[in-house]
Structures are given as structure tokens and as C-alpha cells.
Amino acid sequence: MAAHAGEVRVNVGGEPDRDDFGLPPVDIEIPDDARELDRDVQAYRRELRALRRQKRMGRLHAPLTRNGLVLPLLAGCLAMVLISGVLLTLFSASQSGTPQLSASARPTQSASISQPTSQLPNAKVVTASGEVRLRSLFSTVLALVPPRCRCRAVLQHLGNAATAAGISMYFVGTTGDMTQVRRLAAAAPQPGSQVADDAGNVLARTYRARGLTAVLVRADDSVDTTVLDITVRDAEPGSPLAVQLRSLAPAP
């Protein structure tokens, strides 16, 4: 009847601290006062705190472990390679080719001088007095006037420099633009200057004229130099071009 009531039978004649179910012996001490368990509770909580500290330290040290250190190292190496490549590209670009100048550092455009053929082309131009063979000209500056040239002041300075050097000057144009050339020559009159029509545009093609161009012919009928893109500053008194015109005059 006791068994039906849910009670557990105990062998009254058995050994101490052992029951009839084969469980290991236990030493159970039930304190009279619950406050006596405070030390055990505190020790248990210390163990829990120690476990939490170990877990936090493990998370902090995980990137430095064997497996966690690989990815940061690879990322750092890749960044160094990219930076080195950019620096090498910039260094190579600065050492190869012509230097790149900023807009403020670019020099202003001025006349360029080239060394053309030693003799004028074997062609003729037409002047007010008739046809003139180019190779018959000596101690002369041939001013090749481009279309729509706003170069009245430049031609006047160039004509003054030719007169001061004692040489003649020709205002040269092509057939379709002779009206402008005559007007410019009339606006900058010089003693001994003439207007010449280069119908075949031979001089401009031969000397690759650009802008107002001057072909300087020496006293021995050879071409000294060709000056391209002449500006007012290039033809001013005392300029290198004005000094060079003096060298074209025949020896006294």
C-alpha cells in the first residue's frame, strides 16, 4: 500500500549512505542556517566571472591567432602593392617625356626661328614693276602675310627695322588676298618696300609659314633664317630680330 502511495522503499538493514538504486555514495550536509552557503555562492559567481573574462579575451585575441592573422596580413600587403604601383607610375611619368607645365608656368608664345634651305625657290613673284625672280633678291626681308592678318603694327615695326638695317622689304601675299596685303603695305610705308604676289604660294609652302613669317635673305642671295609667328615685341628696336636684320646688309 505504501508503494501505491508513491513512497520509495529503503532497505533499513543496508549500509549507511547507500540506497537500493545503486547510486554512488554522497555526502550531503544540510546547514541549519542558509547564510552558511554565502561562501559557496560567491565562489560560484567568481568562477562565472572568470569564464566571461576568458571569453572576452578570446574574442580580442582571435584576429592574432593563426587562422585570424592571415586575412589582415593579406589586406595589408595588397594595400602596400597598390600604393607602390601608384607611386611608381607617377615617378615614371615625371621622368619620361617632356615636362608638364601648368598654365601659369607656360611661356608666352613668341617667334620661332628655323634654318630653311640655303637658297630661295626657283620661282617668280609679281610686283608693281613686273615679274621678279626670287633668286635675284639680295639683302631682303620677305614678309609673308597670312590671310586675315591683324598685323599692321607688327609690319610697321618690321619695316622700320629693315629700313634701319639698310635692306629692302617685300610684303608678300597670294592672289586671293592681295587687297589686304596692299592695304597693310600702304598703312606701314617704308622706303624701297614693295608688294609681291606669290600666285603659287610657293614661299609659304616652302618655309611652312605660320602667322606673320619673315624670310631673311643675305647679300649673297642665300637664306639666313625663317622667323614664324612674329609679334610686335619680336620686331621692336633692339630685339634679336632687328639685330639679325642688320647682318643681312651688304658689306660696305
VOBA-1610 file (N, C-alpha, C; in pm, whole numbers, padded with zeros to 5 digits, always signed):
BEGIN
Met+00082-00121+00000Met+00000+00000+00000Met+00084+00124+00000Ala+00197+00113+00069Ala+00289+00228+00067Ala+00346+00249-00070Ala+00366+00136-00143Ala+00419+00152-00278Ala+00322+00221-00367His+00196+00195-00353His+00097+00262-00436His+00086+00407-00402Ala+00127+00446-00286Ala+00120+00588-00246Ala+00236+00667-00299Gly+00331+00605-00375Gly+00444+00677-00432Gly+00562+00687-00341Glu+00570+00616-00236Glu+00683+00621-00145Glu+00795+00533-00199Val+00921+00562-00161Val+01039+00485-00200Val+01079+00396-00083Arg+01098+00274-00118Arg+01138+00180-00013Arg+01287+00192+00013Val+01322+00184+00137Val+01462+00191+00180Val+01492+00065+00260Asn+01606+00012+00223Asn+01647-00106+00296Asn+01699-00062+00432Val+01622-00091+00529Val+01658-00045+00664Val+01784-00114+00712Gly+01808-00231+00660Gly+01925-00303+00707Gly+02047-00282+00621Gly+02039-00195+00526Gly+02154-00172+00437Gly+02262-00089+00502Glu+02371-00060+00414Glu+02484+00018+00463Glu+02445+00165+00472Pro+02518+00240+00552Pro+02487+00382+00564Pro+02514+00455+00432Asp+02443+00562+00407Asp+02461+00650+00290Asp+02440+00578+00159Arg+02372+00470+00154Arg+02351+00399+00028Arg+02205+00357+00023Asp+02149+00372-00095Asp+02010+00332-00113Asp+02005+00206-00197Asp+01886+00168-00231Asp+01870+00043-00305Asp+01873+00060-00456Phe+01909+00179-00505Phe+01906+00201-00652Phe+02045+00203-00714Gly+02150+00170-00645Gly+02284+00159-00700Gly+02354+00292-00726Leu+02307+00404-00672Leu+02371+00534-00690Leu+02496+00543-00605Pro+02596+00626-00649Pro+02719+00636-00570Pro+02691+00704-00438Pro+02776+00684-00342Pro+02756+00747-00213Pro+02773+00898-00222Val+02697+00970-00147Val+02703+01115-00146Val+02713+01161-00002Asp+02778+01278+00007Asp+02792+01337+00139Asp+02713+01465+00141Ile+02595+01460+00188Ile+02506+01574+00186Ile+02499+01631+00325Glu+02528+01762+00325Glu+02521+01830+00454Glu+02421+01943+00442Ile+02323+01940+00517Ile+02218+02043+00514Ile+02243+02137+00630Pro+02280+02264+00597Pro+02309+02357+00707Pro+02181+02398+00777Asp+02201+02438+00901Asp+02088+02487+00977Asp+02052+02630+00938Asp+02154+02707+00888Asp+02131+02848+00851Asp+02175+02866+00706Ala+02088+02924+00619Ala+02121+02943+00475Ala+02236+03038+00454Arg+02267+03122+00553Arg+02378+03216+00536Arg+02512+03146+00531Glu+02517+03023+00575Glu+02640+02948+00568Glu+02677+02911+00424Leu+02584+02926+00331Leu+02612+02896+00189Leu+02667+03017+00113Asp+02684+03133+00175Asp+02732+03255+00104Asp+02868+03232+00040Arg+02958+03162+00112Arg+03092+03141+00054Arg+03087+03056-00073Asp+02999+02956-00071Asp+02987+02873-00191Asp+02927+02953-00307Val+02830+03036-00275Val+02768+03118-00382Val+02870+03215-00440Gln+02948+03279-00354Gln+03050+03373-00401Gln+03155+03303-00487Ala+03196+03186-00447Ala+03294+03110-00527Ala+03236+03074-00663Tyr+03109+03037-00665Tyr+03044+03004-00792Tyr+03038+03126-00884Arg+03006+03241-00826Arg+03000+03363-00908Arg+03139+03404-00958Arg+03242+03381-00874Arg+03378+03410-00922Arg+03414+03322-01041Glu+03376+03199-01037Glu+03402+03111-01150Glu+03330+03158-01276Leu+03206+03204-01262Leu+03133+03256-01378Leu+03201+03380-01436Arg+03244+03470-01344Arg+03313+03591-01394Arg+03444+03555-01464Ala+03515+03461-01412Ala+03640+03418-01477Ala+03614+03361-01615Leu+03507+03282-01629Leu+03473+03227-01760Leu+03437+03338-01859Arg+03363+03441-01812Arg+03327+03551-01903Arg+03452+03628-01947Arg+03546+03649-01850Arg+03670+03718-01887Arg+03748+03639-01991Gln+03753+03510-01976Gln+03826+03427-02074Gln+03763+03436-02213Lys+03629+03440-02216Lys+03561+03451-02346Lys+03591+03587-02412Arg+03589+03696-02331Arg+03619+03829-02389Arg+03763+03835-02440Met+03858+03784-02364Met+03996+03784-02408Met+04014+03699-02533Gly+03937+03593-02542Gly+03946+03510-02662Gly+03899+03583-02786Arg+03791+03662-02770Arg+03743+03740-02886Arg+03843+03847-02927Leu+03912+03910-02829Leu+04011+04013-02861Leu+04134+03955-02928His+04174+03839-02886His+04295+03777-02941His+04269+03695-03065Ala+04142+03678-03101Ala+04111+03593-03217Ala+04178+03640-03346Pro+04181+03776-03377Pro+04248+03817-03502Pro+04395+03785-03505Leu+04459+03767-03387Leu+04603+03742-03382Leu+04637+03595-03376Thr+04536+03514-03375Thr+04562+03371-03374Thr+04607+03326-03512Arg+04641+03202-03524Arg+04697+03151-03651Arg+04601+03170-03766Asn+04473+03139-03744Asn+04376+03149-03851Asn+04329+03291-03873Gly+04319+03372-03767Gly+04268+03507-03781Gly+04369+03606-03830Leu+04498+03574-03833Leu+04602+03668-03876Leu+04623+03670-04026Val+04573+03574-04099Val+04600+03563-04242Val+04532+03676-04321Leu+04405+03697-04298Leu+04331+03798-04375Leu+04384+03939-04353Pro+04410+03984-04228Pro+04468+04118-04213Pro+04603+04133-04282Leu+04686+04028-04278Leu+04815+04036-04347Leu+04798+04048-04497Leu+04706+03971-04554Leu+04682+03980-04697Leu+04630+04118-04736Ala+04538+04174-04656Ala+04485+04307-04686Ala+04594+04413-04679Gly+04681+04404-04578Gly+04792+04500-04568Gly+04888+04490-04685Cys+04922+04368-04726Cys+05012+04350-04841Cys+04951+04404-04968Leu+04821+04381-04989Leu+04755+04432-05108Leu+04754+04583-05110Ala+04729+04647-04995Ala+04731+04793-04989Ala+04870+04847-05021Met+04975+04784-04970Met+05112+04829-04999Met+05144+04815-05146Val+05099+04707-05208Val+05125+04688-05352Val+05056+04796-05433Leu+04931+04828-05399Leu+04859+04932-05473Leu+04927+05067-05458Ile+04967+05102-05337Ile+05033+05231-05314Ile+05165+05237-05389Ser+05242+05129-05386Ser+05371+05127-05458Ser+05350+05142-05608Gly+05245+05077-05662Gly+05218+05089-05805Gly+05184+05231-05846Val+05103+05298-05764Val+05067+05437-05795Val+05189+05527-05791Leu+05273+05510-05688Leu+05393+05594-05678Leu+05489+05570-05793Leu+05507+05444-05833Leu+05596+05415-05945Leu+05543+05473-06075Thr+05409+05469-06094Thr+05350+05527-06216Thr+05373+05676-06222Leu+05351+05745-06109Leu+05372+05889-06107Leu+05518+05923-06130Phe+05609+05846-06069Phe+05751+05874-06085Phe+05795+05851-06229Ser+05745+05743-06291Ser+05783+05715-06430Ser+05730+05822-06524Ala+05607+05871-06500Ala+05550+05975-06586Ala+05628+06104-06576Ser+05679+06135-06456Ser+05754+06260-06440Ser+05892+06251-06500Gln+05946+06127-06519Gln+06081+06113-06572Gln+06085+06088-06722Ser+05970+06061-06784Ser+05968+06030-06927Ser+05891+06137-07000Gly+05941+06171-07118Gly+05870+06272-07199Gly+05905+06412-07156Thr+05838+06507-07216Thr+05863+06647-07187Thr+05795+06685-07057Pro+05848+06783-06985Pro+05785+06824-06859Pro+05650+06887-06883Gln+05558+06864-06788Gln+05425+06921-06796Gln+05424+07052-06718Leu+05389+07161-06784Leu+05386+07291-06720Leu+05244+07333-06693Ser+05224+07394-06581Ser+05093+07449-06551Ser+05067+07571-06638Ala+04941+07615-06640Ala+04906+07729-06724Ala+04985+07852-06686Ser+05010+07869-06554Ser+05083+07987-06510Ser+05231+07979-06543Ala+05283+07856-06564Ala+05426+07840-06591Ala+05457+07831-06739Arg+05354+07823-06828Arg+05381+07813-06970Arg+05432+07946-07023Pro+05537+07944-07104Pro+05585+08070-07159Pro+05489+08125-07263Thr+05488+08255-07277Thr+05406+08318-07378Thr+05460+08286-07516Gln+05371+08279-07614Gln+05409+08242-07749Gln+05496+08351-07809Ser+05604+08315-07870Ser+05693+08411-07936Ser+05738+08351-08068Ala+05811+08434-08144Ala+05854+08391-08276Ala+05950+08273-08265Ser+05936+08179-08356Ser+06028+08066-08363Ser+06113+08080-08488Ile+06239+08041-08475Ile+06336+08057-08583Ile+06376+07920-08634Ser+06377+07903-08763Ser+06419+07776-08822Ser+06522+07804-08930Gln+06600+07701-08960Gln+06702+07711-09064Gln+06648+07647-09191Pro+06606+07726-09290Pro+06548+07671-09412Pro+06655+07630-09512Thr+06612+07611-09636Thr+06706+07576-09742Thr+06802+07692-09765Ser+06914+07664-09824Ser+07019+07765-09839Ser+06990+07865-09950Gln+06891+07838-10031Gln+06863+07928-10143Gln+06713+07939-10162Leu+06669+08056-10211Leu+06526+08076-10235Leu+06477+07982-10345Pro+06348+07951-10347Pro+06294+07865-10453Pro+06315+07928-10591Asn+06325+07845-10690Asn+06340+07892-10828Asn+06201+07926-10883Ala+06147+08038-10836Ala+06012+08080-10875Ala+06010+08231-10891Lys+05896+08281-10935Lys+05882+08425-10958Lys+05764+08477-10879Val+05771+08605-10844Val+05659+08677-10784Val+05630+08798-10872Val+05509+08849-10860Val+05468+08962-10942Val+05462+09086-10855Thr+05534+09191-10896Thr+05533+09319-10825Thr+05470+09425-10916Ala+05464+09547-10867Ala+05407+09657-10946Ala+05488+09682-11072Ser+05617+09649-11070Ser+05703+09671-11187Ser+05716+09548-11275Gly+05647+09439-11242Gly+05651+09319-11325Gly+05699+09198-11246Glu+05731+09091-11320Glu+05776+08967-11256Glu+05919+08982-11204Val+05942+08922-11089Val+06074+08924-11027Val+06109+08781-10987Arg+06229+08738-11029Arg+06274+08605-10989Arg+06325+08613-10846Leu+06279+08517-10765Leu+06315+08520-10623Leu+06465+08513-10601Arg+06535+08435-10681Arg+06678+08419-10661Arg+06759+08540-10706Ser+06688+08641-10752Ser+06758+08767-10788Ser+06751+08868-10674Leu+06689+08829-10562Leu+06676+08921-10449Leu+06795+08905-10354Phe+06846+09019-10307Phe+06961+09020-10216Phe+06931+09117-10101Ser+06985+09084-09984Ser+06970+09172-09867Ser+06825+09217-09853Thr+06739+09119-09837Thr+06595+09144-09840Thr+06526+09068-09727Val+06418+09125-09675Val+06331+09052-09583Val+06196+09036-09653Leu+06154+08912-09668Leu+06026+08880-09732Leu+05923+08857-09621Ala+05827+08946-09607Ala+05724+08933-09505Ala+05605+08860-09566Leu+05586+08735-09529Leu+05476+08653-09580Leu+05352+08682-09495Val+05256+08753-09554Val+05138+08799-09482Val+05028+08694-09494Pro+04979+08639-09383Pro+04873+08538-09390Pro+04737+08604-09413Pro+04637+08528-09455Pro+04502+08584-09471Pro+04447+08635-09338Arg+04367+08740-09345Arg+04304+08799-09228Arg+04405+08829-09118Cys+04516+08889-09161Cys+04623+08919-09067Cys+04599+09056-09001Arg+04590+09055-08872Arg+04581+09181-08797Arg+04720+09217-08748Cys+04804+09252-08843Cys+04945+09269-08812Cys+05000+09403-08863Arg+04917+09504-08862Arg+04963+09635-08910Arg+05078+09687-08825Ala+05064+09685-08694Ala+05169+09736-08606Ala+05297+09654-08619Val+05281+09522-08632Val+05400+09436-08645Val+05474+09467-08774Leu+05399+09483-08884Leu+05464+09514-09012Leu+05533+09650-09008Gln+05474+09745-08937Gln+05538+09876-08927Gln+05670+09866-08852His+05671+09790-08741His+05796+09771-08667His+05899+09696-08751Leu+05853+09594-08824Leu+05945+09517-08908Leu+06001+09604-09019Gly+05914+09688-09081Gly+05962+09777-09186Gly+06062+09879-09133Asn+06037+09933-09014Asn+06132+10028-08955Asn+06267+09961-08929Ala+06262+09834-08880Ala+06387+09763-08855Ala+06462+09736-08985Ala+06389+09703-09095Ala+06454+09681-09224Ala+06516+09810-09277Thr+06445+09921-09263Thr+06499+10049-09309Thr+06623+10086-09229Ala+06619+10066-09097Ala+06735+10098-09013Ala+06854+10009-09048Ala+06825+09884-09092Ala+06934+09793-09129Ala+06985+09818-09270Gly+06915+09901-09350Gly+06958+09930-09487Gly+06927+09819-09584Ile+06818+09747-09563Ile+06780+09639-09655Ile+06639+09666-09705Ser+06599+09599-09813Ser+06466+09616-09870Ser+06367+09518-09806Met+06238+09545-09828Met+06134+09461-09769Met+06024+09439-09870Tyr+05974+09316-09876Tyr+05864+09280-09965Tyr+05745+09233-09880Phe+05628+09291-09908Phe+05503+09244-09849Phe+05447+09137-09945Val+05454+09010-09906Val+05420+08901-09996Val+05285+08842-09955Gly+05197+08826-10056Gly+05069+08761-10034Gly+05035+08671-10152Thr+04916+08616-10151Thr+04870+08534-10262Thr+04762+08610-10339Thr+04727+08558-10455Thr+04637+08630-10544Thr+04504+08663-10479Gly+04447+08571-10404Gly+04317+08594-10345Gly+04319+08689-10227Asp+04435+08727-10180Asp+04444+08810-10059Asp+04527+08936-10081Met+04549+08975-10206Met+04637+09087-10234Met+04577+09221-10190Thr+04444+09231-10186Thr+04383+09356-10142Thr+04424+09389-09999Gln+04421+09289-09912Gln+04463+09310-09774Gln+04610+09344-09766Val+04693+09276-09846Val+04837+09298-09840Val+04870+09440-09885Arg+04805+09488-09989Arg+04832+09626-10034Arg+04787+09727-09928Arg+04675+09698-09864Arg+04627+09790-09761Arg+04725+09795-09643Leu+04777+09681-09603Leu+04874+09680-09494Leu+05004+09748-09534Ala+05047+09728-09657Ala+05170+09794-09704Ala+05152+09945-09708Ala+05033+09991-09747Ala+05008+10136-09751Ala+05001+10194-09610Ala+04955+10115-09514Ala+04946+10164-09377Ala+05081+10165-09307Ala+05178+10091-09360Ala+05312+10087-09300Ala+05415+10113-09408Pro+05412+10233-09469Pro+05503+10261-09582Pro+05648+10267-09536Gln+05736+10208-09619Gln+05879+10211-09593Gln+05951+10240-09724Pro+06058+10316-09719Pro+06132+10344-09842Pro+06185+10216-09904Gly+06159+10196-10031Gly+06210+10080-10104Gly+06129+09954-10085Ser+06019+09958-10008Ser+05939+09838-09989Ser+05849+09816-10110Gln+05814+09688-10135Gln+05729+09653-10249Gln+05627+09548-10207Val+05521+09541-10285Val+05419+09439-10266Val+05439+09332-10372Ala+05442+09206-10332Ala+05467+09096-10425Ala+05355+08994-10415Asp+05307+08947-10532Asp+05202+08848-10540Asp+05265+08712-10570Asp+05263+08624-10470Asp+05314+08487-10487Asp+05194+08401-10525Ala+05162+08399-10656Ala+05039+08335-10702Ala+05035+08186-10666Gly+05146+08119-10673Gly+05150+07975-10642Gly+05171+07945-10494Asn+05178+08049-10410Asn+05201+08031-10266Asn+05325+07948-10240Val+05427+07968-10325Val+05549+07886-10317Val+05625+07913-10188Leu+05641+08041-10153Leu+05719+08074-10034Leu+05655+08018-09907Ala+05523+08033-09894Ala+05455+07986-09773Ala+05467+07835-09759Arg+05459+07762-09872Arg+05471+07616-09866Arg+05614+07574-09839Thr+05709+07641-09900Thr+05850+07603-09884Thr+05897+07622-09741Tyr+05859+07734-09682Tyr+05909+07766-09548Tyr+05806+07741-09438Arg+05696+07672-09474Arg+05595+07633-09375Arg+05553+07752-09289Ala+05508+07854-09356Ala+05473+07978-09288Ala+05365+07955-09184Arg+05378+08024-09073Arg+05278+08019-08966Arg+05265+08160-08908Gly+05144+08215-08920Gly+05127+08353-08878Gly+05207+08446-08970Leu+05242+08560-08921Leu+05329+08650-08998Leu+05470+08593-08996Thr+05521+08562-09115Thr+05651+08495-09128Thr+05746+08582-09207Ala+05872+08585-09163Ala+05976+08662-09231Ala+06085+08569-09280Val+06116+08579-09410Val+06227+08505-09468Val+06341+08604-09490Leu+06452+08579-09423Leu+06565+08673-09425Leu+06667+08625-09529Val+06693+08712-09630Val+06783+08678-09741Val+06910+08761-09727Arg+07025+08692-09729Arg+07154+08762-09713Arg+07198+08826-09844Ala+07311+08892-09836Ala+07364+08965-09953Ala+07412+08870-10061Asp+07443+08746-10029Asp+07489+08650-10130Asp+07374+08566-10184Asp+07253+08612-10169Asp+07127+08553-10215Asp+07091+08422-10144Ser+07162+08386-10036Ser+07125+08268-09957Ser+07030+08310-09844Val+06948+08214-09804Val+06851+08242-09699Val+06919+08224-09563Asp+06907+08326-09481Asp+06967+08321-09348Asp+06881+08239-09252Thr+06761+08284-09224Thr+06669+08215-09135Thr+06526+08247-09175Thr+06435+08172-09117Thr+06292+08199-09131Thr+06234+08217-08991Val+06162+08325-08971Val+06106+08356-08840Val+05954+08346-08850Leu+05893+08261-08766Leu+05749+08238-08769Leu+05680+08311-08655Asp+05550+08338-08677Asp+05466+08397-08570Asp+05529+08522-08511Ile+05562+08615-08594Ile+05626+08738-08546Ile+05523+08824-08474Thr+05562+08878-08359Thr+05477+08969-08282Thr+05543+09106-08276Val+05471+09201-08219Val+05526+09338-08206Val+05654+09335-08125Arg+05655+09257-08018Arg+05774+09251-07934Arg+05894+09197-08010Asp+05869+09101-08101Asp+05980+09043-08177Asp+06043+09143-08273Ala+05965+09242-08320Ala+06016+09336-08421Ala+06053+09472-08361Glu+06048+09487-08231Glu+06082+09616-08170Glu+06229+09648-08189Pro+06266+09775-08187Pro+06408+09813-08197Pro+06489+09750-08084Gly+06602+09694-08119Gly+06687+09628-08021Gly+06655+09482-07999Ser+06548+09433-08060Ser+06514+09291-08045Ser+06613+09204-08123Pro+06620+09074-08092Pro+06711+08986-08167Pro+06683+08987-08316Leu+06555+08997-08356Leu+06524+09002-08499Leu+06576+09129-08563Ala+06560+09243-08496Ala+06612+09370-08550Ala+06764+09365-08565Val+06831+09305-08469Val+06977+09290-08477Val+07015+09198-08591Gln+06936+09092-08611Gln+06967+08997-08718Gln+06948+09060-08855Leu+06852+09151-08869Leu+06832+09217-08998Leu+06955+09296-09039Arg+07028+09351-08943Arg+07148+09429-08976Arg+07255+09342-09041Ser+07255+09212-09007Ser+07357+09123-09063Ser+07330+09090-09209Leu+07209+09124-09259Leu+07175+09095-09398Leu+07231+09201-09494Ala+07264+09317-09442Ala+07310+09426-09530Ala+07445+09389-09592Pro+07466+09433-09716Pro+07596+09404-09779Pro+07708+09479-09709Ala+07826+09421-09715Ala+07942+09482-09650Ala+07978+09611-09724Pro+08013+09715-09654Pro+08048+09843-09720Pro+08177+09831-09800
//
